[in-house]
Amino acid sequence: MARISFTGATRFADAEAARLAAVGAGTPVHVHIIPNGNIVWVLTGPDAPASLSANDVKLSRMQLYNGALVTGGQPLLVAFEAYAADRIANGTPVQRIYWRDCNEFTRNTTFINQLRVAIQGAKTNPVSLKEMDDVFINGSGYAPATT
């Protein structure tokens, strides 16, 4: 199994059926609801997150950006990319080094929290915190295709 997306009126029932089938088969499973997209993702097997605690995972740059895409769609991915590009061009020396050269990202770093605050917009603080946690959880299950 892998990533299955459900849309439409029966998306929650369909996603629950897929989740139960994966659990019954003994496969790791994670359900993610994309709030404004009316999409429910069921991630199973190797695509399931490595951990359900954002503080327990370390992400590569590709996993970080994929986590943003899965969590908030293209708008969140674009916000991540724009923020990183801006910090590389206009940030402090330490920010430039981090966003240009870092290859491993953890949820509890100052730079990730600065990113979260910068792209928070109209979201409440609890919603923004959960969104960033979801980025790390969802990103941890990503591995690029090998074929």
C-alpha positions as CSV (number, residue, x, y, z in Angstrom):
1,M,0.0,0.0,0.0
2,A,1.1,3.6,0.0
3,R,-0.7,7.0,-0.1
4,I,-4.4,6.8,-0.8
5,S,-6.5,10.0,-1.0
6,F,-10.3,10.2,-0.6
7,T,-12.5,13.1,-1.6
8,G,-16.3,13.6,-1.9
9,A,-19.1,13.0,0.4
10,T,-18.0,9.5,1.5
11,R,-14.3,10.5,2.1
12,F,-14.4,9.9,5.9
13,A,-16.1,6.5,5.7
14,D,-13.9,5.4,2.8
15,A,-10.7,6.5,4.6
16,E,-11.8,4.7,7.8
17,A,-12.4,1.5,5.8
18,A,-8.9,1.8,4.3
19,R,-7.4,2.5,7.8
20,L,-9.2,-0.6,9.3
21,A,-8.0,-2.8,6.4
22,A,-4.4,-1.6,7.0
23,V,-4.6,-2.2,10.7
24,G,-6.1,-5.6,10.1
25,A,-3.2,-6.5,7.9
26,G,-0.7,-5.4,10.5
27,T,0.5,-2.5,8.3
28,P,1.6,0.8,9.9
29,V,-1.0,3.5,9.1
30,H,-1.6,7.2,9.5
31,V,-4.7,9.2,8.6
32,H,-4.2,12.9,7.7
33,I,-7.0,15.3,7.0
34,I,-6.2,18.3,4.8
35,P,-8.4,21.0,6.3
36,N,-9.3,23.3,3.4
37,G,-8.9,20.7,0.7
38,N,-11.6,18.4,1.7
39,I,-9.2,15.5,1.3
40,V,-8.4,12.7,3.6
41,W,-5.1,10.9,3.1
42,V,-4.4,7.4,4.4
43,L,-0.7,6.7,4.6
44,T,0.3,3.0,5.0
45,G,3.3,0.8,5.0
46,P,6.5,2.6,4.2
47,D,4.6,5.9,3.5
48,A,3.3,6.0,7.1
49,P,5.2,8.5,9.3
50,A,8.2,7.2,11.2
51,S,6.7,8.7,14.4
52,L,3.6,10.5,15.5
53,S,5.6,12.9,17.6
54,A,7.0,15.8,15.6
55,N,9.9,16.1,18.1
56,D,11.1,12.5,17.4
57,V,11.8,12.9,13.7
58,K,14.6,14.4,11.7
59,L,13.8,15.4,8.1
60,S,15.9,15.9,5.1
61,R,15.2,19.1,3.0
62,M,13.2,17.0,0.6
63,Q,11.1,15.5,3.5
64,L,10.5,18.9,5.0
65,Y,9.2,20.3,1.7
66,N,7.2,17.2,1.0
67,G,5.7,17.4,4.5
68,A,4.7,21.0,3.8
69,L,3.1,19.9,0.5
70,V,1.1,17.1,2.1
71,T,0.1,19.1,5.1
72,G,-1.0,22.4,3.5
73,G,-0.9,21.8,-0.3
74,Q,0.9,24.1,-2.7
75,P,0.3,27.3,-0.7
76,L,2.2,26.0,2.3
77,L,5.0,24.6,0.1
78,V,5.3,28.0,-1.7
79,A,5.4,29.8,1.7
80,F,8.2,27.5,2.9
81,E,10.2,28.0,-0.3
82,A,9.7,31.8,-0.2
83,Y,10.7,32.1,3.4
84,A,13.9,30.0,2.9
85,A,14.9,32.0,-0.2
86,D,14.3,35.2,1.7
87,R,16.5,34.1,4.7
88,I,19.2,33.0,2.3
89,A,19.1,36.4,0.5
90,N,18.3,38.7,3.5
91,G,18.7,36.9,6.8
92,T,21.4,37.1,9.4
93,P,24.6,35.2,8.7
94,V,23.4,32.3,10.9
95,Q,20.0,32.2,9.1
96,R,21.7,32.2,5.7
97,I,24.0,29.3,6.7
98,Y,21.1,27.3,8.1
99,W,18.7,27.7,5.2
100,R,21.4,27.4,2.6
101,D,23.4,24.5,4.0
102,C,21.3,22.6,6.5
103,N,20.5,19.0,5.4
104,E,18.7,17.8,8.6
105,F,15.8,19.6,10.2
106,T,14.2,19.0,13.6
107,R,11.0,20.4,14.8
108,N,12.3,22.1,17.9
109,T,15.0,24.4,16.3
110,T,14.7,28.1,16.6
111,F,14.9,28.5,12.8
112,I,11.9,26.2,12.2
113,N,9.9,28.2,14.8
114,Q,10.9,31.4,13.1
115,L,9.6,29.9,9.8
116,R,6.3,28.9,11.5
117,V,5.8,32.4,12.9
118,A,6.7,34.1,9.6
119,I,4.1,32.1,7.6
120,Q,1.5,31.9,10.3
121,G,-0.7,34.7,8.8
122,A,-4.2,34.7,10.2
123,K,-3.9,31.3,11.8
124,T,-4.2,31.1,15.6
125,N,-1.0,30.1,17.4
126,P,-2.4,26.6,18.3
127,V,-3.4,26.0,14.7
128,S,0.0,27.1,13.4
129,L,1.8,24.9,16.0
130,K,-0.2,21.9,14.9
131,E,0.3,22.6,11.2
132,M,4.1,22.6,11.7
133,D,3.9,19.4,13.8
134,D,2.0,17.9,11.0
135,V,4.6,18.9,8.5
136,F,7.2,16.9,10.4
137,I,5.0,13.9,11.0
138,N,3.9,13.8,7.3
139,G,7.3,14.5,6.0
140,S,8.8,11.6,8.0
141,G,7.0,9.1,5.9
142,Y,8.3,10.4,2.6
143,A,11.0,8.6,0.6
144,P,11.6,9.5,-3.1
145,A,10.7,6.9,-5.7
146,T,13.5,4.6,-6.6
147,T,12.3,3.4,-9.9
